[in-house]
């Protein structure tokens, strides 16, 4: 939907390993976002980007980094995954309202 | 810090009932309020409201914004089991088009 894909869709990894999630859009939108969704916390913004190489932190950015080297791709990296980062991760693009990708379910054992 | 609060947390209704969901916000330099529906996957966009007092409608769903009261309501009339979902409210404020989300209202419609 809305030309957004996320990969992988599911991932299981071990504590301490690096993990990179990819968000790809075909809509040429300037703004892209990474959220995590956890029971009891709703959707929380991790990082966002307002253009190539332009990124900023959201409310829960600790332990995460992002990169945007091309308009269409926004990468989220967990340098050293922890069990508290087990979550569902959504990428979104903004064209007025935000439209969400299908999500990535990440489990950190 | 920007904040969005939704109520009730959850509700159970029967098919045909009308439900009203509430959303209140405290957002610096408020710009717009959005409603999303989330079933077992990604949130899907329902409405974006920027002007106070103007109702937006889509079928059995409608929403209105009250900027004086810093709030919005989402109404669902003649509910169906397919309306069962989590309904999310979010607000945008100052920079970056960032959305601040409420915790959601879980609606269960029983046949």
Interface residues (C-beta under 8 A of the other chain):
Chain A: X1 X31 X33 X40 X41 X42 X43 X44 X45 X48 X50 X56 X58 X90 X94 X96 X97 X98 X99 X100 X101 X102 X103
Chain B: X34 X41 X42 X43 X44 X45 X48 X88 X90 X96 X97 X98 X99 X100 X101 X102 X103 X104
